[in-house]
């Protein structure tokens, strides 16, 4: 039988895997494609494949986190609902990965950027559901308060940012502000939650 402490460690370590895999996939691969699309696809194709694998790893461990948190808090009335929303995010993210430029058949800059744009749009839809998941997690864990505040703020901003992408024609004018409003509470809240699970969770 898996103990609450083991579940907490599983969730925490899975969070850390997601964190580092996402950093590599986003900042070393996806940003590289956006800056030099043709060069990345033609000359650094293996890097793109590694980035795609990193995204797949985040999906796998997203499911592990969803399972571990559900088992840890399954007595809470919102736990099952929270798990469903995280699994929706993981599923949509998995679909988005298939749009990344893995082949060389369409290697013009426009075609490559269109593929990345499709990936981002699908991912944004997933993040909307992920935002709901974070809000529900905050309601489930209740303490410590500062973590729940950051999780709620991050969840709300994920939903706001996704909505803004689809509702605002001039989204680019607000992109940097919205990115900061998403990133700050998300990093602080999720990393603090991962560390709390590692140190105190399940005890």
C-alpha positions as CSV (number, residue, x, y, z in Angstrom):
1,X,0.0,0.0,0.0
2,X,1.3,3.4,-0.9
3,X,1.5,5.8,2.0
4,X,0.5,9.5,1.9
5,X,4.2,10.4,2.3
6,X,5.1,8.3,-0.8
7,X,2.3,10.0,-2.8
8,X,3.6,13.4,-1.8
9,X,7.1,12.6,-2.8
10,X,5.8,11.2,-6.1
11,X,3.8,14.3,-6.8
12,X,6.7,16.6,-5.8
13,X,9.4,14.8,-7.9
14,X,7.0,14.6,-10.9
15,X,6.5,18.4,-10.6
16,X,10.3,18.9,-10.7
17,X,10.6,16.7,-13.8
18,X,7.8,18.7,-15.5
19,X,9.5,21.9,-14.5
20,X,12.9,21.1,-16.0
21,X,11.5,19.3,-19.1
22,X,9.3,22.3,-19.8
23,X,12.2,24.8,-19.5
24,X,14.3,22.8,-22.0
25,X,11.4,22.3,-24.4
26,X,10.2,26.0,-24.3
27,X,13.4,28.0,-23.9
28,X,15.9,25.9,-25.8
29,X,13.7,24.4,-28.5
30,X,10.5,26.3,-29.1
31,X,12.1,29.8,-28.7
32,X,14.8,28.6,-31.1
33,X,12.3,27.6,-33.7
34,X,10.5,31.0,-33.4
35,X,13.8,32.9,-33.8
36,X,15.3,30.9,-36.6
37,X,12.6,28.5,-37.9
38,X,14.3,27.2,-41.1
39,X,17.8,26.9,-39.5
40,X,16.4,25.0,-36.5
41,X,14.5,22.5,-38.7
42,X,17.2,21.9,-41.2
43,X,20.3,22.1,-39.0
44,X,19.1,21.3,-35.5
45,X,16.5,18.7,-36.2
46,X,17.6,16.3,-33.4
47,X,17.2,19.2,-30.9
48,X,13.6,19.6,-32.1
49,X,13.0,15.9,-31.6
50,X,14.5,16.1,-28.1
51,X,12.2,19.1,-27.3
52,X,9.2,17.1,-28.5
53,X,10.2,14.3,-26.3
54,X,10.6,16.7,-23.4
55,X,7.0,17.9,-24.0
56,X,5.8,14.3,-24.0
57,X,7.6,13.7,-20.7
58,X,5.7,16.7,-19.2
59,X,2.4,15.0,-20.3
60,X,3.4,11.7,-18.8
61,X,4.3,13.2,-15.5
62,X,1.2,15.5,-15.6
63,X,-0.8,12.3,-15.4
64,X,1.4,11.0,-12.6
65,X,0.8,14.3,-10.6
66,X,-2.9,14.1,-11.3
67,X,-3.0,10.5,-9.9
68,X,-0.8,11.2,-6.9
69,X,-2.8,14.3,-5.9
70,X,-6.1,12.4,-6.3
71,X,-4.9,9.6,-4.1
72,X,-3.5,12.0,-1.6
73,X,-6.7,14.1,-1.3
74,X,-9.4,11.6,-2.5
75,X,-11.5,12.2,0.5
76,X,-12.1,15.8,-0.5
77,X,-15.3,16.4,-2.6
78,X,-13.4,18.4,-5.2
79,X,-10.5,16.0,-5.7
80,X,-12.0,14.0,-8.5
81,X,-13.1,17.1,-10.4
82,X,-9.7,18.7,-10.0
83,X,-8.1,15.5,-11.4
84,X,-10.4,15.5,-14.4
85,X,-9.4,19.1,-15.3
86,X,-5.7,18.2,-15.1
87,X,-6.2,15.2,-17.2
88,X,-8.0,17.3,-19.8
89,X,-5.0,19.6,-19.9
90,X,-2.6,16.6,-20.3
91,X,-4.8,15.2,-23.1
92,X,-4.9,18.5,-25.0
93,X,-1.2,19.0,-24.6
94,X,-0.6,15.6,-26.0
95,X,-2.6,16.5,-29.1
96,X,-0.8,19.8,-29.4
97,X,2.6,18.0,-29.6
98,X,1.7,16.3,-32.8
99,X,1.6,19.7,-34.6
100,X,5.3,20.4,-33.9
101,X,7.6,20.5,-37.0
102,X,9.1,17.1,-36.9
103,X,9.3,16.5,-40.6
104,X,11.2,18.4,-43.3
105,X,8.4,18.3,-45.9
106,X,7.3,21.9,-45.2
107,X,10.5,23.7,-44.3
108,X,9.6,27.3,-45.3
109,X,9.7,29.7,-42.4
110,X,6.0,30.5,-42.8
111,X,5.0,26.8,-42.7
112,X,7.1,26.1,-39.7
113,X,5.8,29.1,-37.8
114,X,2.2,28.1,-38.7
115,X,2.9,24.7,-37.1
116,X,4.2,26.3,-33.9
117,X,1.3,28.7,-33.8
118,X,-1.1,25.8,-34.0
119,X,0.7,24.1,-31.2
120,X,0.5,27.3,-29.1
121,X,-3.3,27.7,-29.7
122,X,-4.1,24.1,-28.7
123,X,-1.8,24.4,-25.7
124,X,-3.6,27.6,-24.6
125,X,-6.9,25.8,-24.6
126,X,-5.3,23.1,-22.4
127,X,-4.0,25.8,-20.0
128,X,-7.5,27.1,-19.5
129,X,-8.5,23.8,-18.0
130,X,-5.2,23.7,-16.1
131,X,-6.1,27.0,-14.5
132,X,-9.3,25.6,-13.2
133,X,-7.3,22.6,-11.8
134,X,-5.0,25.0,-9.9
135,X,-7.9,26.9,-8.4
136,X,-9.5,23.6,-7.2
137,X,-6.2,22.4,-5.8
138,X,-6.0,25.6,-3.8
139,X,-9.5,24.9,-2.4
140,X,-8.5,21.3,-1.6
141,X,-5.2,21.8,0.2
142,X,-6.3,25.0,2.1
143,X,-2.9,25.4,3.9
144,X,-0.4,26.9,3.7
145,X,-2.3,30.0,2.8
146,X,0.4,31.8,0.8
147,X,0.7,28.8,-1.6
148,X,-3.1,28.7,-2.1
149,X,-3.1,32.4,-2.9
150,X,-0.5,32.0,-5.6
151,X,-2.2,28.9,-7.0
152,X,-5.5,30.7,-7.3
153,X,-3.9,33.8,-8.8
154,X,-2.0,31.5,-11.3
155,X,-5.2,29.6,-12.2
156,X,-7.2,32.8,-12.8
157,X,-4.4,34.3,-14.9
158,X,-4.1,31.1,-17.1
159,X,-7.8,31.5,-17.8
160,X,-7.6,35.2,-18.4
161,X,-4.6,34.9,-20.7
162,X,-6.2,32.1,-22.8
163,X,-9.5,34.2,-23.1
164,X,-7.5,37.3,-24.0
165,X,-5.8,35.4,-26.9
166,X,-9.2,34.6,-28.4
167,X,-11.1,37.8,-27.5
168,X,-8.5,40.6,-28.1
169,X,-7.6,41.5,-31.7
170,X,-4.7,43.5,-30.3
171,X,-3.5,40.8,-27.8
172,X,0.1,41.4,-28.8
173,X,-0.1,44.9,-27.2
174,X,-0.7,43.2,-23.8
175,X,1.2,40.0,-24.3
176,X,4.3,40.9,-22.2
177,X,2.1,42.1,-19.3
178,X,-0.2,39.0,-19.4
179,X,2.8,36.7,-19.6
180,X,4.3,38.2,-16.4
181,X,1.0,38.0,-14.7
182,X,0.8,34.3,-15.5
183,X,4.4,33.4,-15.0
184,X,5.0,35.0,-11.6
185,X,2.2,33.4,-9.6
186,X,2.5,30.2,-11.5
187,X,6.2,29.7,-10.8
188,X,6.0,30.8,-7.2
189,X,2.8,28.9,-6.5
190,X,3.6,25.6,-8.2
191,X,7.2,25.4,-7.2
192,X,6.3,26.3,-3.6
193,X,3.6,23.6,-3.7
194,X,6.1,21.1,-5.1
195,X,8.7,21.9,-2.3
196,X,6.0,21.8,0.3
197,X,5.0,18.3,-0.9
198,X,8.6,17.3,-0.8
199,X,9.3,18.6,2.7
200,X,6.0,18.3,4.6
201,X,3.4,16.6,2.3
202,X,1.8,13.4,3.7
203,X,3.4,13.7,7.1
